[in-house]
Amino acid sequence: LLLEKNVARVLKGGRETDDVLAFTLSLTHELEAAQQLQCVEQVLLDVAALPADAVKNTELAAGIVQYADVARMSGGELRTFRLVALDYAHQLLTSRQFGSKLGALQGAADAQLSGTAQTQLQLIAQLSAQHAQVEAGGLLDTDVAARAWKQTVQLAYAVLDDVNALMRLQLFVSTVVQLLGHDDLKVRRKALALANTRLSEVDARTADADDVLKLLAPVAAVAAAELDTSDERESLACKQAALLCVATAARRFAAARPTQFTDLVAIISGAHSLGATQAAVASAAMVALAVLCDQLGPRLIPMLPTYLPLVLKHLRAATAQLETASADDLALLISALSSILAIVENMGAFLAPSLAPLLLCLLSPALRSEGEHAELRTQAQQKADEVLVAMANNVPARQLLPAQFAFYQREAVRQGAATAELAVAFVGRTAAALPRAQLMQNYKQLFKFFLSVFDAARNPGVELGAAQALEQATLDAFMRLVVRLSEALFRPLFLTFAEWAAASAPVPAVAWAAKKDAGRSQHAEETRLRVFYRALNELYEKLRSILTPYYVQVMDTTVAQLKRFGVSHASIEAQEEADRHEKAAPSALWTAVLESVRLSSLHDTASELWTEDACRRVFSPLADQLPNTKPVAGEKPEDAYDAYISRVRDTLAPAASQLMATAGNDAMWKMLNQFVMLKSRSDFACVRHGALLVLQACYEKLGEEYLILLPETIPYLAELLEDDDSRVERATHETIRLIESYLGESLQSYLR
């Protein structure tokens, strides 16, 4: 009756509502604890008896609640009644007075508490169903109604938590075990949620752990049970909740009690869990398996043949349909990868028979593709990368390297450059992770493997972008190996690398190569040398002066390449037609060779490499790069001038100026300066402009010291001031201003 009065006051917005509730509670507190529990349970039963919304047939609604006229209640009044009743139960169960009286009973009210818990679980299930019913019927037409239902469900869960907190652990366990056999699947699912919460709260080091682990067997039975087809959706939810409980329990207790959890692996590997065809169940089972593997480690090795094939089956299926994958498919993939990660980290030495199918999935380009559900795809990619890292660190090299090489030869070569790129990157990651002893045993075959991949990129039939990506991936992987080698191992390898680069070898056939692209022929022929010089430059960035003595071995090759690209005439157009046709256009190799000159001179701190003799060999062919105006393949005629200037400014000028700085004496400076300034008299404006850029770079590098060569430079500058091409004239003025900034006076009197 008091509850009904309180509902009326709430609806009217009266200020006395708190007073009425307080009076109702104080009156209830006069009763014994068992009677108070009876009051709570009756209130909960009354709330459960209420219809979802106002009823039209008043006769059917009569007598539903003895102390309230439900037949005349509107939808708003019914919502308010639920809230008031549940709030009363919540306030009573959490009150200090009730707690004191209940404690004095010393377990005599256990049966009542257990019954109250079951009643509340049934109420929550009913409220959830009613909420869905009114929502589907469009009855939540106002914010007030929607908020009231949300508060009702929250209060119902709060009351359940209150009852749960009052129950002793043994009582809680027996109650949950009983509820797991309930006919209503919703009640089972709520009971599993309660079990999961309690499992996550108990300390594994206390005696309570023994009691709470009594939940394991019935929970595992739910996970292993056949799907209930009468309510498949709710049955799936129950199995997922049960597997979540297994994962929670394993995370907290498995390490301390391994025997109890080892037996669970066989249960969750069954046909209705890990072997289930439903993605949601299989995903939850693989998550639980991942936790068990992390906690139990090698203890699960004897059962590896039981669960690993099932995980691989799900992994293959999820990978195969990545192009059209749904969110559930991607969740299954992430779960499979998580499970594989745990297996690899804890049992990596026992995966040899499964490495081939694993690599086929993990190195699939589809796994890195874009599509719907971008966030889930990103998670899958990250998890796959984690698995690859774990394999590199945990699978013995004697098993992993042969599998990687076989995958490259069998699958990567067949599928295309994208797969090859992933495979090579994985080999590089493995090379970086090898223990020292295994590195000593395998570095030679790794070196040969990388060289074979470099050769594959030479095939002109391989699309240019794919070839460049593969070459870069291989170079990155190759560097991971080389930087780990001692000098004793590195020196012979370096010499072999240099010989390989200089050798003429037939272009290997590649399965994914298309029709030969004649425009790429030159670049394909240069691939070995380009790769070598790019690797050399990256080594210089890492090893600096340590690498300088090795450059002596490639000095002849460097000079030969400079002569190959260089033009001794004023311009390439001035040569004979045949010679002009054969002359190589500046390419990536050209850039790499000049960069090697710059880096080798930069790190030649003791001037042991770039002696006077070495400089004399290089200066003339270095200056001869200026007249090579042959356009790069695909370059538009209107862009040729700017492209040439960019090449000189970014590559040739820095190399020449750094070599000047390393040479360190004015006699050497004079030689190269003379070679460069002679090019400023070319018939072609871009060459004259390029010579000025090299001169500017020398002044920027050497500063006032280079002024010693000003007298012999003045005549060339005077000529260039009168140049017919405005771009050359403008560059001449820029050069003069730069020289004047170091000289401290104007040059105009010398240029007249």
N, C-alpha and C positions, 0 to 999 in steps of 0.2 A: 504494500500500500504506500509506504514511504517512497519507494522507487517511482511509483506512478506520480505521486505528488511532485517529486523532484523533476520528472520529465515535464510536467505542466509548467513549473517555474522556469525551467530552462527555455521552453518554447516562448514564454512571455518575456524572457530576458530579465527576470527578477534577480535582485542582488542577494537574496537569501538562499540561493542554491547551494553554496558551500556550507552554509549552516545546516541545511537539511541533510546533506550528505554526511557531515560530521556527526549529527545527531543519530542518523541511521547506523553509522559505524560504532558509535559509543554504545548504542543499544545492543548491537550484535556482539560486542566485546563482553557483555555481561554473560553471554552463553559460554558453555564449555567448548573446547577446541573442536571436538567431534561434531558438536551442533553447528558451530560456525562453518565447518567444512561442508556440512549438509546444506547450509544456506547458500554457500558459493555454488555447489553443484546444482542446486535447484535453479538458481538464477541462470546458470549456463544452459541448463536444459530448456528453460523458458526462452532464452534468446535463440536457441536452436529451433524452437517450435515456431518462431515468428515467420510469416511469409516474406518473400523478397520485397514486395511492394504492397500498397493498399489493395484489399480484396473487394470484389464486387458482390460476392455472395456472402452476406453477413451471417447467414445461418451456419455456413461451413466454418467461419472464423470464430464463432461463439465458443467460449470456454477454452481456447488455446492456452491462455494464461489466466489463472484464477483471479489474480488481483489487478488485471488490466483489461479494459474493453478494447481488444485488438480489432474487433469488427468495425469500430468507428474511427480507428486511427488512419490518418493519411500517411502517404509515403514518407513525408518529413518527420511525422511523429514516430513512425516505426524506426527510422534511422536514429533519432534522438534517444528512443528507448534502449536500443542496442548500446549506444555509447554510454549512457548513464549506468546501465546494468554492468557492462564490462569494466567501467571505471570503478564501480563499487567493489567488484570482485578483486580488481588489481590493488585498490587501496587497502582492502581487508587483508589480503594475503601478504602484503609487504609491511603491515603494521607491526610495531614492536610488541603490542599486547598479545596479538595472535601468535606471534613467533614464540613468546615466552610460554604460553599455555601449551602449544604444540610440542615444544621441547620437553616439557614436564611429562608428557605421555610416554616418552622413551620407546617410540616405535609402535605404540598401540594403535595409531591411526594410519599405519602403512597401507592397509587395504583401501581406506578411504582416499588417501592421496593418489594411489595407483588408479582408482576408479575416476577420480577427478581429472587426472592426466588424460585418460582415455576419452572422457567426455569432452575435454577441451580440444583434443585432436580432431574428434568428429565434428565439433563446432567449427573449427578452422576450415576443415574440408568443405563443410556446408556453406560457410560464409563466402569462401572463394567461388564456389559454384553459383551462389546467388548473385555475387558481384558480377560474374561473367554474364549471368542471365539478364540482369537489368541493363548492363552495358550493351549487350547485343540487341536488346529491345528498345534502345534509344531512350531509356528512362533517366540516364544521367545527363539531363538537358541543362543543368546549371552547375556552376562551379561549386556551389554550396553542397549539392548532392554528391558530386564526385569527391569533394574533400571529406565529407562525412563517411563515405564508404572506405576511403583510404585510412582514415583514423580508426574506423571500426576494426579493420583487418590488423592494423598495427597494435591496437589494444588487445586483440585476441591473442596475438603472438606474445605480447608482454605478460598476459595472464599465464600462458603456457610456460614461459620462462620462470614465472613466480613459483608455479607448482614444481617445476623441475628443480629449482633451487632448494625447495623444502624437503625434497626426497633424499634419503640416504642413498649412497652409491649402489649398494646391493639391491635396494628397492627399485632404483632407477633402471638398473640392468634387467631385472626380472620383468619390469613393466614394459620396457622396450622390446624384449624378446617376445613377450606376449603380443604386443602390438604388431610385430613383424608378421604374425600369422593372421592378422585381421583380414576380413573379407574385402573391405574397402581399400583399393589400391592407394587412394589419396592419403588415408590414414597411415598406411605402411611408409609412404614417401616422407610424410611429416615425422614419423618415428625415426627414420633413417637420418633425417636432418638433425634431430635431437641427439642421436648417437654420435654423429660426426662432431657436433659441438662438444660433447662431453669427452670424446676421445682426444680432441685437441687441447683439452684443459688439464688432463691428468698428467702428473709428473711420472716419468718412467722409473724413477728411482724409489718411488713410494710403494707401500703395500696396496694402494688403490689400483695400481696397474694390473694386478692379478684379477681384480674384480671386473674392471672395465673390459679386459681382454676376453671375458666370457661372451662378449658381443660378437667376436670374430666369426665363430662358426655359423650362427644364424644369418649374419650379414653376408657372409660368403655364399651361403645357400641361396639367398635372394639373387646375388650376382650370377650364380651358375644356373638358376632356374630357367626353364623354357619360357619364351615370351608368351604373355597372356593375350591371346588374339581378341578377346572380348572387349578389351580397352587397351589397344596396342600403344597408344601415346602415353598413357599413364604407366603402363608396364615398362616401357623404355625409360621413363623418368625414374622409376624405382631402381632399375638395374644400374643406371648411371649413378644414382645416389649411393647405392651399395658399394660400387667400385670406388667412389670417392671416399667412403668410409675406410675401405681397405687401404687406400693410398695414405690417408691421414694416420691410420694406426701404424702402418709400416714406417712412415716418416718419424714417428715418435718412439716406437717400441722395438722395431725389428732388429736394430743393432744390438740391443741388450738381450733380446729373446729370439735369436735367429731360428731356433727349431720350430717354434709355432708358426713362423711366417714362411718358412721354406715350403711347407705343405700347401700354402695358399697358392703358390705359383701354378701347381697342377690344376687347381680349381679354376683360377681365372684364365687359364689357357684352354678351357673347354670350348665345346662347339657353340655354346650360347653366350660366351663372353668374348674372349679374344678371337674366337673363330666365328663370331656372329656376322651375319651379312648386313646388319644395320650399322651404318657409319657411326652413329652416336654411341652405341654400346662398345664397338671395337675401339673407338677413340678413348673412351673412359678406361677400358681394360689396358690399353697400351700406356696410358698415364700411370696407372697403378703398377704395371710391370716395370716402368722406368724407375719408380720410387723403390720398388723391391730390389732392383738391380743395384741401385746406388747404395742401399743400406746393407745388402747381403753380399754383394760382390762375388768373389769366386765360388761361394757356396752354391751358386745357381748354375755353375758350369755343367754338372751332370744332366740338367734339364734343358740345356741350350737347344738340342735337337727338337724339343717339344714346342717351344715358343718362338724361336727365331724364324722358322719357315712361315709361320702365320704372320709375323710382323713384316717380313719381306713381301708376302703376298699382298698385304694392304698397301705397302709402300709402292709396289709396282703398279697396282691398280690406280692409286691416287696420282701417280706420276703420269700414267698413260692418258689420263683425261684432263690434264692441266689446262688445255686450251679452252675448254668449256666448263671448268670446275665451278661448282657451287660453293657456298660458304661451308657447308657440311663436308664437302670433299676436301677443301683446304684444311679444315680442322682435323680431319682424319690424317692428312699428310703430315701436319705439324706434330700430331701425337705419335705417328710412326717414326718420324725423325727423332723425336725426344726419346723414344724407347731405344732406337738404334744407338743414339748418343750414349745412353747409360750402359748399353751392352758393350760398346767399343771401349769406353773408359774403364770398365771393370773386367772385361774378358777379351781384350783385343787380340791376345795371342792365339785365340781359338777360333778365329773367323776365316781362316784360309779358304774353306770350301764356299763361303758366301761372298767373297770379295768381288767376284765378277758381277753378279746381279746387283750388288750394292753400288759399284762404280757406275753401272749402267743407269741407275736412278739418280745418284748424287751428281753426276756430271752431265745430266741431260740439259740441253739449252732451254727446254721448255720450263725448267724449274726457275730460270732467270728471266722468263718472258713476262710481259705486262698483260694486264687484263682486268676483269672485274674483281672487286674485293682486294684492292691494292694493298691495304694494311695487312691482310692475312697472307698475301703473296710475299710481302716483305719479310714477315715473320718466318715463312717457310724457307726463304732464301737464306736468312740469317742462321736458321737452325741447320740447314744443309751445310753451310760453311763451318759451323761449329763441329759437325760430324767429321768433315774433312780434316779439320785441325786435330781432332781427337784421333783419327786414324793415323795421321802423320806422326803423332806422339806415342801411340799405344800399340800399333800393329808392327811386329818385327819387320825389319827391312827385307829379310830373306823371303817373306811372304808378300809384302806390299809392293816392292819394286817390280818383281815379275808380273804381278797382276796389273800394275799400271802400264808397263811396257806392252803387255798383251792387249790391254784395252785400247791403247793408242793404235796399235797395228791393226786390230780387228774391227773396232767400232769407230774410233775417232776418224781414221782415214776414210771410212765408208760414209759416215754421217756428214762430215763437212768441217770447215775451218772453225766454226763456233765450238763444236765439241772438242776438236783438237786443242783449241786455246784453253779450254777448261782443264783438259787432261794435263797439258804441259804445266799450267799454273799449279796443279796439285802435286806434280812431281817436284817442282821447285820448292813447294812448301814442305814436302817430305825431306828434301835435301837439307833444308834449313833446320829441320828438327832431329836429324840423325845423331845419335850419340857418337862420340869421337871414334870409338872402335869400329862401329858400323860404317861411318863415313870413310875410314881408311880402306875398308873392304870393298866399297861400292862406288867410289868417286869416278873410277875409270869408265864404268858402264853408264853412269849418269852423264858423263862428259860426251860419250859417243851418242847417247840418246839425243842430247840437245843439238849436236851437230846434224844429226839426221833430220830433226825437225826444221832447223834452219834451211836445210836443203829443200825440204818440202815447200817452203815459202817461195823458192826460186821459180817454181813452175809458172810460166806466163799465163797459163790457163786459169790460175787461181785469181779470182776477182781481187783487184788492187787493194780495196779497203780491208778485205778479209786477210790478205797476205800481210799487210802492214800490222794488223791487230795480232796475228799469229806470231809475227817476228818480234813484236814488242813483248808479248807474253812470254815467249821463249827466252828473250834477252833478260827479262826480269828474273825468270826462274834460274837461268844460267848464272846470273850474278849471285843469287843466293847460295849456290854451290861454291863458286870461285872464292868468295870472300872468306870462306871458312877453311881454306886450304893453307897449310904451312908453306913457307918458301920452298922447302925441299920438294914438296908435291906440286907447287904452283909452277916452278920454273920449267920442268919438262912439258907440263900441260900447256904453258904459254907458247912454247916453241912449236908444239904440235898444232896448236890453234893457228899460229901464224902460217905454218906450212899449208894447212887445210885452206886457209883464206886465199893464199896465192895460187893454189893448184887449180888447174882447169879440170872440171868434172862435168859429166853429162847431167842435164837437168832431170831429176827423178820424176817418174810418173806419179800422179796423185789422182785417186779415185774421184774426188769431187771437182777436179779441174775441168773447166769448160774449154771451148775452142780457143786456141792460142791467140793471144792479143799481141799483134806485132808491135804496138806502141810500148809494150812493157818489156820487150826483149832485152834492151840495153840494161834496164834496171834489174832484170832477173839475172843477167850475166854478172852484174856487179854485187849481187846479194852477199856472197861470201865475204868479200872485202868490206862491204858496208857494215855487215854484222860485226866483223872483227874490229873495225875502227870505232863503232858505237860502243862495243864492249870495252875497248881500250879507254875510251873517254869516260865511261862510267867508273872504271877502275881508278882512273886518275882522280875523280871526284872523291872516292873513298880512301885510296891509299896515298895520294899526293906524291911526295918526293920518293917514297919507297918504290914506286913503279918506274922512276926515271931510268935506272940502268937497263930496264927491259926494252926501252924504246930504241936502243941501239940496234936491236935485232930487226926492227922494221923500218929503219931509216931508208934503206934502199927502196923498199916498197913505197914509202911516202914520196920520195923523189920521183920515182917512176910514175906515180899517179898524178903528181903535180905537172909533170911533163905531158902526160896523156891529156889532161884538161887544158894545159897552157897553150897560148898562141904567141909565137915569137914575132909575127908580123904586127903591124899597127892595129889590125883588127882581123877577125876571122874572115871577113868578106874579102880581104886582100890576098888570101891564099888561093891556091889553085882549086878548081872545082872539086876534084877528087879528094884532095886533102880536107876541104871544107866539109864534105859529106861524111868523112870518117871521124872528124873531130867530135869528141864526146861533149854533150851539153852538161852544164852544171847540174848535179843531181844530189840525192841524199848522201851518196858516197863522197862527192866533192865537199859537201858541208862537213861530213865526219872527219875527212882527212885534214882539212884546215883547222877544225876544232882540236884535233890531236896535236897539231903544230902549236897552237896557242897554249893548250894545257901542259904539254911537255916542256915548253919554254918557261911557262909560269912556275912550274914546280922544280925546275932545274936550278935550285938555289945555289949550288956549288959550281955552276957552269961546267959541269963535267960532260954533259951531253952536247950542248950547243956550243961547240968550240968554233974557232975561226974557220976551220976546214968544213965543218958541218954547215955553217952559215953560208959559206961561199957556194956550196952545192945547192942550197935551197933558194937563195935570194933571187936568182934569175928566173927559175920556174915559178916562184911565188909571184913575182911581178907580172909574169906572163899570163896570170889568171885574169888580169884586167881586160885584155882585148877579147876574151871569150864572151861574146855577146850572143852566142847561139841560144835561142829560146828553149825553155824547158817544155817538154811535151805537154800539150793542152793549154799552153800560154797564149792568150789573145795578143795579136800584134799591137793593139792600142795600149796594152798593159806592159809591153816588153821593157820600156824604159824604166818605169817605176820598179818593176820586178828586179831588173839588173841592179839598180841603185840600192835596193833593199838587201840583195845578196852581198854587195860590197860592204855596205855599212854594218851589217849584222855578223858577217862571217870573215871576209877577207881582211878588212881593215883591222879588226881586233887581233887577228893572227899575226899580221905584219907588225903592228905596233908592239905587241908583247915580245915578239922575236927580237925587235930592235932593243927593247929594254933589257932582255937577257944577254944579248951580244955585248952590251956594256962599253963599247968604245967607238969613238967617232969615225974611225976608219971603216968599220963595218956599217955604221949608220950611213956614211957617205955612199957606200956601194949600193945599198938597197934604195936609198933616196934617189940616186941617179937613175936606177932602173925604173922606179915609179914615175919620176918626173918626165922621163922620155915618153912614157905612155900618154902624158898630157898633150902631146902633139899629134895624137891620133886624129884621123879624119872624122871620127864618130864622136858626137857630143857626149854620149853616155860614158865612153871610156875616159874622156877628159874629166868629166864630172867624178868618175870613180877614182881617178888619180888624186884629185883634191880631197876626197873623203879619206883616203889612206894617209895623206899628209896631215890632215886634221887629227886623225887618231894618233899619229906619232907625237904631235905636239901635246895632245891631251895626256898621253902616257908619260912622256919624258919632260915636259915643261920647258923651263929655261935652258936646260942642257942641250936641247935640240936646236937652239938658236945658232949654234956653231955652224949649222948648215944653211943658214939664211942667205948668205951671199950668193951661193950657187943656185938657190931656189928663186931668187928675185927675178931673173930673166923669164922664167916659166910663168910666174905670176903676172908679170907685165904683159905677156902675150895673152894670157887668159882673160885679162881685164877687157880686152878688145874682142872677146869671143862673140861670134854671131848668134850663138844660142843663149837666150836669156837665162835658162836654168844654170848653165855653166858660169855665166857672168855673175849670177847671184851667189853661187857656191864659192866663187873666187873672192867676192867681197866678204863672205862669212869667214873664209880662211884667213884673209888679211886681218880682220878684226880679232880673230883668235890669236894670231901671232903678235899683234900689237898689245894684247893684254899681258903677254909674257915679256915683251920687249920694253914696254913702258913708254913708248913714243910712237909717233905716226910713221908709216912706211911710204907716205905719198911722195916724199922727196926722192926716194930710191926707185919709185915705179914710173917716173916721168920719162 
